[in-house]
């Protein structure tokens, strides 16, 4: 357990993590399946189940519910965008709702899955049929000497044009995460909520947005 937490710290400090760029906001909040308004701030949201899209690829994120959110500030005004303003209420449970997880921790869980929690096959989709493949063996932490060797793939690029590196799922969840900070323009991105239950058990999902002026609840499911 100590070794795993040490690995988490090393991973979070790794310069290899991609920055958070978020997603492209839709033209208006009304274009999202769920939308609302708190004061002069307008919001849109969409429940994406376990999927994250980035650079034309769709990634499966097991163990987390994914919600895309968009905020539209009043004209010529700046708003504070923070994941701490959001929560997810599952099946109408009382309380403040569940806080989103840090995207870096979600990325770590994908790159170094816990063998005790890993189930089934890893799923990756790319603009079409979902591709099923067995889980790729990973070390327990970066630099693990017991990690299996990375298989070498023959280079079949004979065009002489350098190929862009393929983004992995752990990089995609960080890149697509909601950017935080002050913004005077519409901003959008993904939030990740840990969920280990059965999908059939989900009867209702509500996204809660809170600020100093109050809160608004957006029904997602």
C-alpha positions as CSV (number, residue, x, y, z in Angstrom):
1,X,0.0,0.0,0.0
2,X,2.8,2.4,0.9
3,X,4.6,1.6,-2.4
4,X,1.4,2.3,-4.3
5,X,0.9,5.7,-2.7
6,X,4.5,6.6,-3.3
7,X,4.0,5.7,-6.9
8,X,1.0,8.1,-7.0
9,X,3.1,10.9,-5.7
10,X,5.8,10.2,-8.3
11,X,3.2,10.1,-11.1
12,X,1.6,13.4,-10.1
13,X,5.0,15.1,-10.1
14,X,5.9,13.7,-13.5
15,X,6.4,16.3,-16.2
16,X,5.0,13.8,-18.7
17,X,1.4,14.7,-17.7
18,X,-0.4,16.7,-20.4
19,X,-1.9,20.1,-19.4
20,X,-5.7,20.6,-19.1
21,X,-7.1,22.1,-22.3
22,X,-10.7,21.0,-21.8
23,X,-13.2,20.6,-24.7
24,X,-14.8,23.0,-27.1
25,X,-17.9,24.7,-25.7
26,X,-21.0,24.4,-27.8
27,X,-22.6,27.5,-29.2
28,X,-25.0,27.9,-26.4
29,X,-26.0,26.1,-23.1
30,X,-29.3,25.0,-24.8
31,X,-27.3,22.7,-27.0
32,X,-26.5,20.5,-24.1
33,X,-29.0,17.9,-22.9
34,X,-29.0,19.6,-19.4
35,X,-28.7,23.3,-19.0
36,X,-29.6,26.0,-16.5
37,X,-28.6,29.3,-15.0
38,X,-27.3,30.6,-11.6
39,X,-27.4,34.4,-11.4
40,X,-25.9,35.6,-14.7
41,X,-23.8,32.4,-15.2
42,X,-25.2,29.9,-17.7
43,X,-24.3,26.2,-17.7
44,X,-24.7,23.2,-19.9
45,X,-23.9,19.6,-19.1
46,X,-24.0,16.1,-20.7
47,X,-23.6,12.7,-19.1
48,X,-21.1,10.7,-21.0
49,X,-21.2,7.5,-18.9
50,X,-17.6,6.2,-19.1
51,X,-16.3,7.8,-22.3
52,X,-13.8,10.6,-22.9
53,X,-13.1,12.0,-26.4
54,X,-9.8,13.6,-27.4
55,X,-8.2,14.2,-30.8
56,X,-10.7,12.1,-32.7
57,X,-10.4,9.1,-30.3
58,X,-12.9,7.9,-27.7
59,X,-11.5,6.3,-24.6
60,X,-13.3,4.0,-22.0
61,X,-12.7,5.1,-18.4
62,X,-13.9,2.3,-16.1
63,X,-14.6,3.1,-12.4
64,X,-15.6,6.8,-13.1
65,X,-18.7,8.5,-14.4
66,X,-17.8,11.2,-16.9
67,X,-19.8,14.5,-17.2
68,X,-19.0,17.2,-19.7
69,X,-19.8,20.7,-18.3
70,X,-19.7,24.1,-19.9
71,X,-19.9,27.5,-18.3
72,X,-20.9,30.8,-20.1
73,X,-19.9,33.9,-18.1
74,X,-21.8,37.2,-18.5
75,X,-20.5,39.5,-21.3
76,X,-17.4,41.4,-20.2
77,X,-17.3,39.6,-16.8
78,X,-14.8,37.1,-15.4
79,X,-15.9,34.0,-13.5
80,X,-13.9,31.6,-11.3
81,X,-14.0,28.2,-12.8
82,X,-13.3,25.5,-10.2
83,X,-14.1,21.8,-9.9
84,X,-14.9,22.4,-6.3
85,X,-18.1,24.2,-7.3
86,X,-19.5,20.9,-8.7
87,X,-20.9,17.8,-7.1
88,X,-22.9,14.7,-8.3
89,X,-26.0,13.5,-6.6
90,X,-26.5,9.8,-7.3
91,X,-30.0,8.2,-7.0
92,X,-31.4,11.2,-5.0
93,X,-29.2,10.6,-2.0
94,X,-29.4,13.3,0.7
95,X,-26.4,15.5,1.4
96,X,-24.1,17.7,-0.6
97,X,-23.3,15.2,-3.4
98,X,-20.1,13.6,-4.4
99,X,-17.1,15.8,-5.3
100,X,-15.3,15.2,-8.6
101,X,-11.9,13.4,-8.6
102,X,-8.7,15.1,-9.7
103,X,-8.0,14.2,-13.3
104,X,-4.4,13.3,-12.5
105,X,-5.6,10.6,-10.1
106,X,-8.0,9.3,-12.7
107,X,-5.1,9.2,-15.2
108,X,-3.0,7.3,-12.7
109,X,-5.8,4.8,-12.1
110,X,-5.9,4.1,-15.8
111,X,-2.2,3.8,-16.4
112,X,-1.5,1.7,-13.2
113,X,-4.8,-0.2,-12.5
114,X,-5.1,-1.9,-9.1
115,X,-5.0,-5.7,-9.9
116,X,-7.6,-6.3,-7.2
117,X,-10.1,-4.0,-8.9
118,X,-9.3,-4.7,-12.5
119,X,-12.1,-6.6,-14.3
120,X,-12.8,-7.5,-17.9
121,X,-11.2,-6.1,-20.9
122,X,-9.9,-2.6,-21.7
123,X,-12.0,-0.9,-24.3
124,X,-10.9,1.8,-26.7
125,X,-13.0,3.3,-29.4
126,X,-11.8,5.3,-32.4
127,X,-14.6,7.0,-34.5
128,X,-16.4,3.7,-35.2
129,X,-16.7,0.3,-33.7
130,X,-15.4,-0.1,-30.2
131,X,-12.2,-2.2,-30.2
132,X,-11.9,-4.8,-27.5
133,X,-8.4,-5.8,-26.3
134,X,-6.9,-7.4,-23.3
135,X,-5.5,-5.1,-20.6
136,X,-1.9,-3.9,-21.4
137,X,0.5,-5.0,-18.6
138,X,1.8,-2.1,-16.6
139,X,4.3,-1.7,-13.9
140,X,3.2,-1.0,-10.4
141,X,4.8,2.4,-10.5
142,X,7.0,4.4,-12.9
143,X,10.4,2.7,-13.3
144,X,9.2,-0.6,-11.8
145,X,12.0,-3.1,-12.5
146,X,9.5,-6.0,-12.5
147,X,7.4,-4.5,-15.2
148,X,7.1,-6.5,-18.4
149,X,9.2,-5.3,-21.3
150,X,7.4,-3.0,-23.8
151,X,6.9,-4.9,-27.1
152,X,8.7,-3.5,-30.1
153,X,6.5,-2.6,-33.1
154,X,8.2,-2.5,-36.5
155,X,8.2,0.9,-38.1
156,X,6.1,0.8,-41.2
157,X,6.2,4.5,-41.9
158,X,8.0,4.8,-45.3
159,X,6.7,8.2,-46.2
160,X,9.4,10.1,-44.3
161,X,6.8,12.2,-42.5
162,X,7.1,12.1,-38.8
163,X,3.9,10.7,-37.2
164,X,2.2,12.4,-34.3
165,X,2.3,10.4,-31.0
166,X,-0.9,8.6,-30.3
167,X,-2.5,10.0,-27.1
168,X,-3.1,7.4,-24.4
169,X,-6.2,7.2,-22.2
170,X,-4.4,8.6,-19.1
171,X,-3.2,11.6,-21.2
172,X,-6.6,12.1,-22.7
173,X,-8.5,12.4,-19.4
174,X,-6.2,15.1,-18.2
175,X,-6.2,17.0,-21.5
176,X,-10.1,16.9,-21.6
177,X,-10.6,17.9,-18.0
178,X,-12.3,21.1,-17.1
179,X,-9.7,23.9,-17.1
180,X,-9.7,25.8,-13.8
181,X,-9.0,29.5,-13.1
182,X,-10.5,32.8,-14.1
183,X,-12.2,33.1,-17.5
184,X,-14.2,35.7,-19.3
185,X,-15.0,33.3,-22.2
186,X,-17.1,30.2,-22.4
187,X,-15.1,27.2,-21.0
188,X,-15.9,23.4,-21.1
189,X,-14.3,20.2,-20.0
190,X,-14.9,16.8,-18.3
191,X,-15.5,16.1,-14.6
192,X,-14.8,12.6,-13.2
193,X,-16.8,11.0,-10.4
194,X,-15.7,7.7,-8.8
195,X,-18.3,5.0,-9.1
196,X,-17.8,1.3,-8.4
197,X,-21.4,0.2,-8.4
198,X,-23.4,-1.5,-11.1
199,X,-24.6,0.7,-14.0
200,X,-28.1,-0.9,-13.7
201,X,-28.3,0.6,-10.2
202,X,-28.2,4.1,-11.5
203,X,-31.7,5.5,-11.4
204,X,-31.0,9.3,-11.4
205,X,-28.0,11.6,-11.6
206,X,-28.0,15.3,-10.8
207,X,-25.2,17.7,-11.3
208,X,-25.0,20.4,-8.6
209,X,-23.3,23.7,-9.3
210,X,-22.7,26.0,-6.3
211,X,-21.4,29.5,-5.8
212,X,-21.6,32.2,-3.3
213,X,-25.0,33.2,-4.6
214,X,-26.7,29.8,-4.3
215,X,-26.9,26.6,-6.4
216,X,-28.5,25.1,-9.4
217,X,-29.3,21.4,-10.1
218,X,-29.1,20.0,-13.6
219,X,-30.8,16.6,-14.1
220,X,-28.5,14.3,-16.1
221,X,-30.3,10.9,-15.9
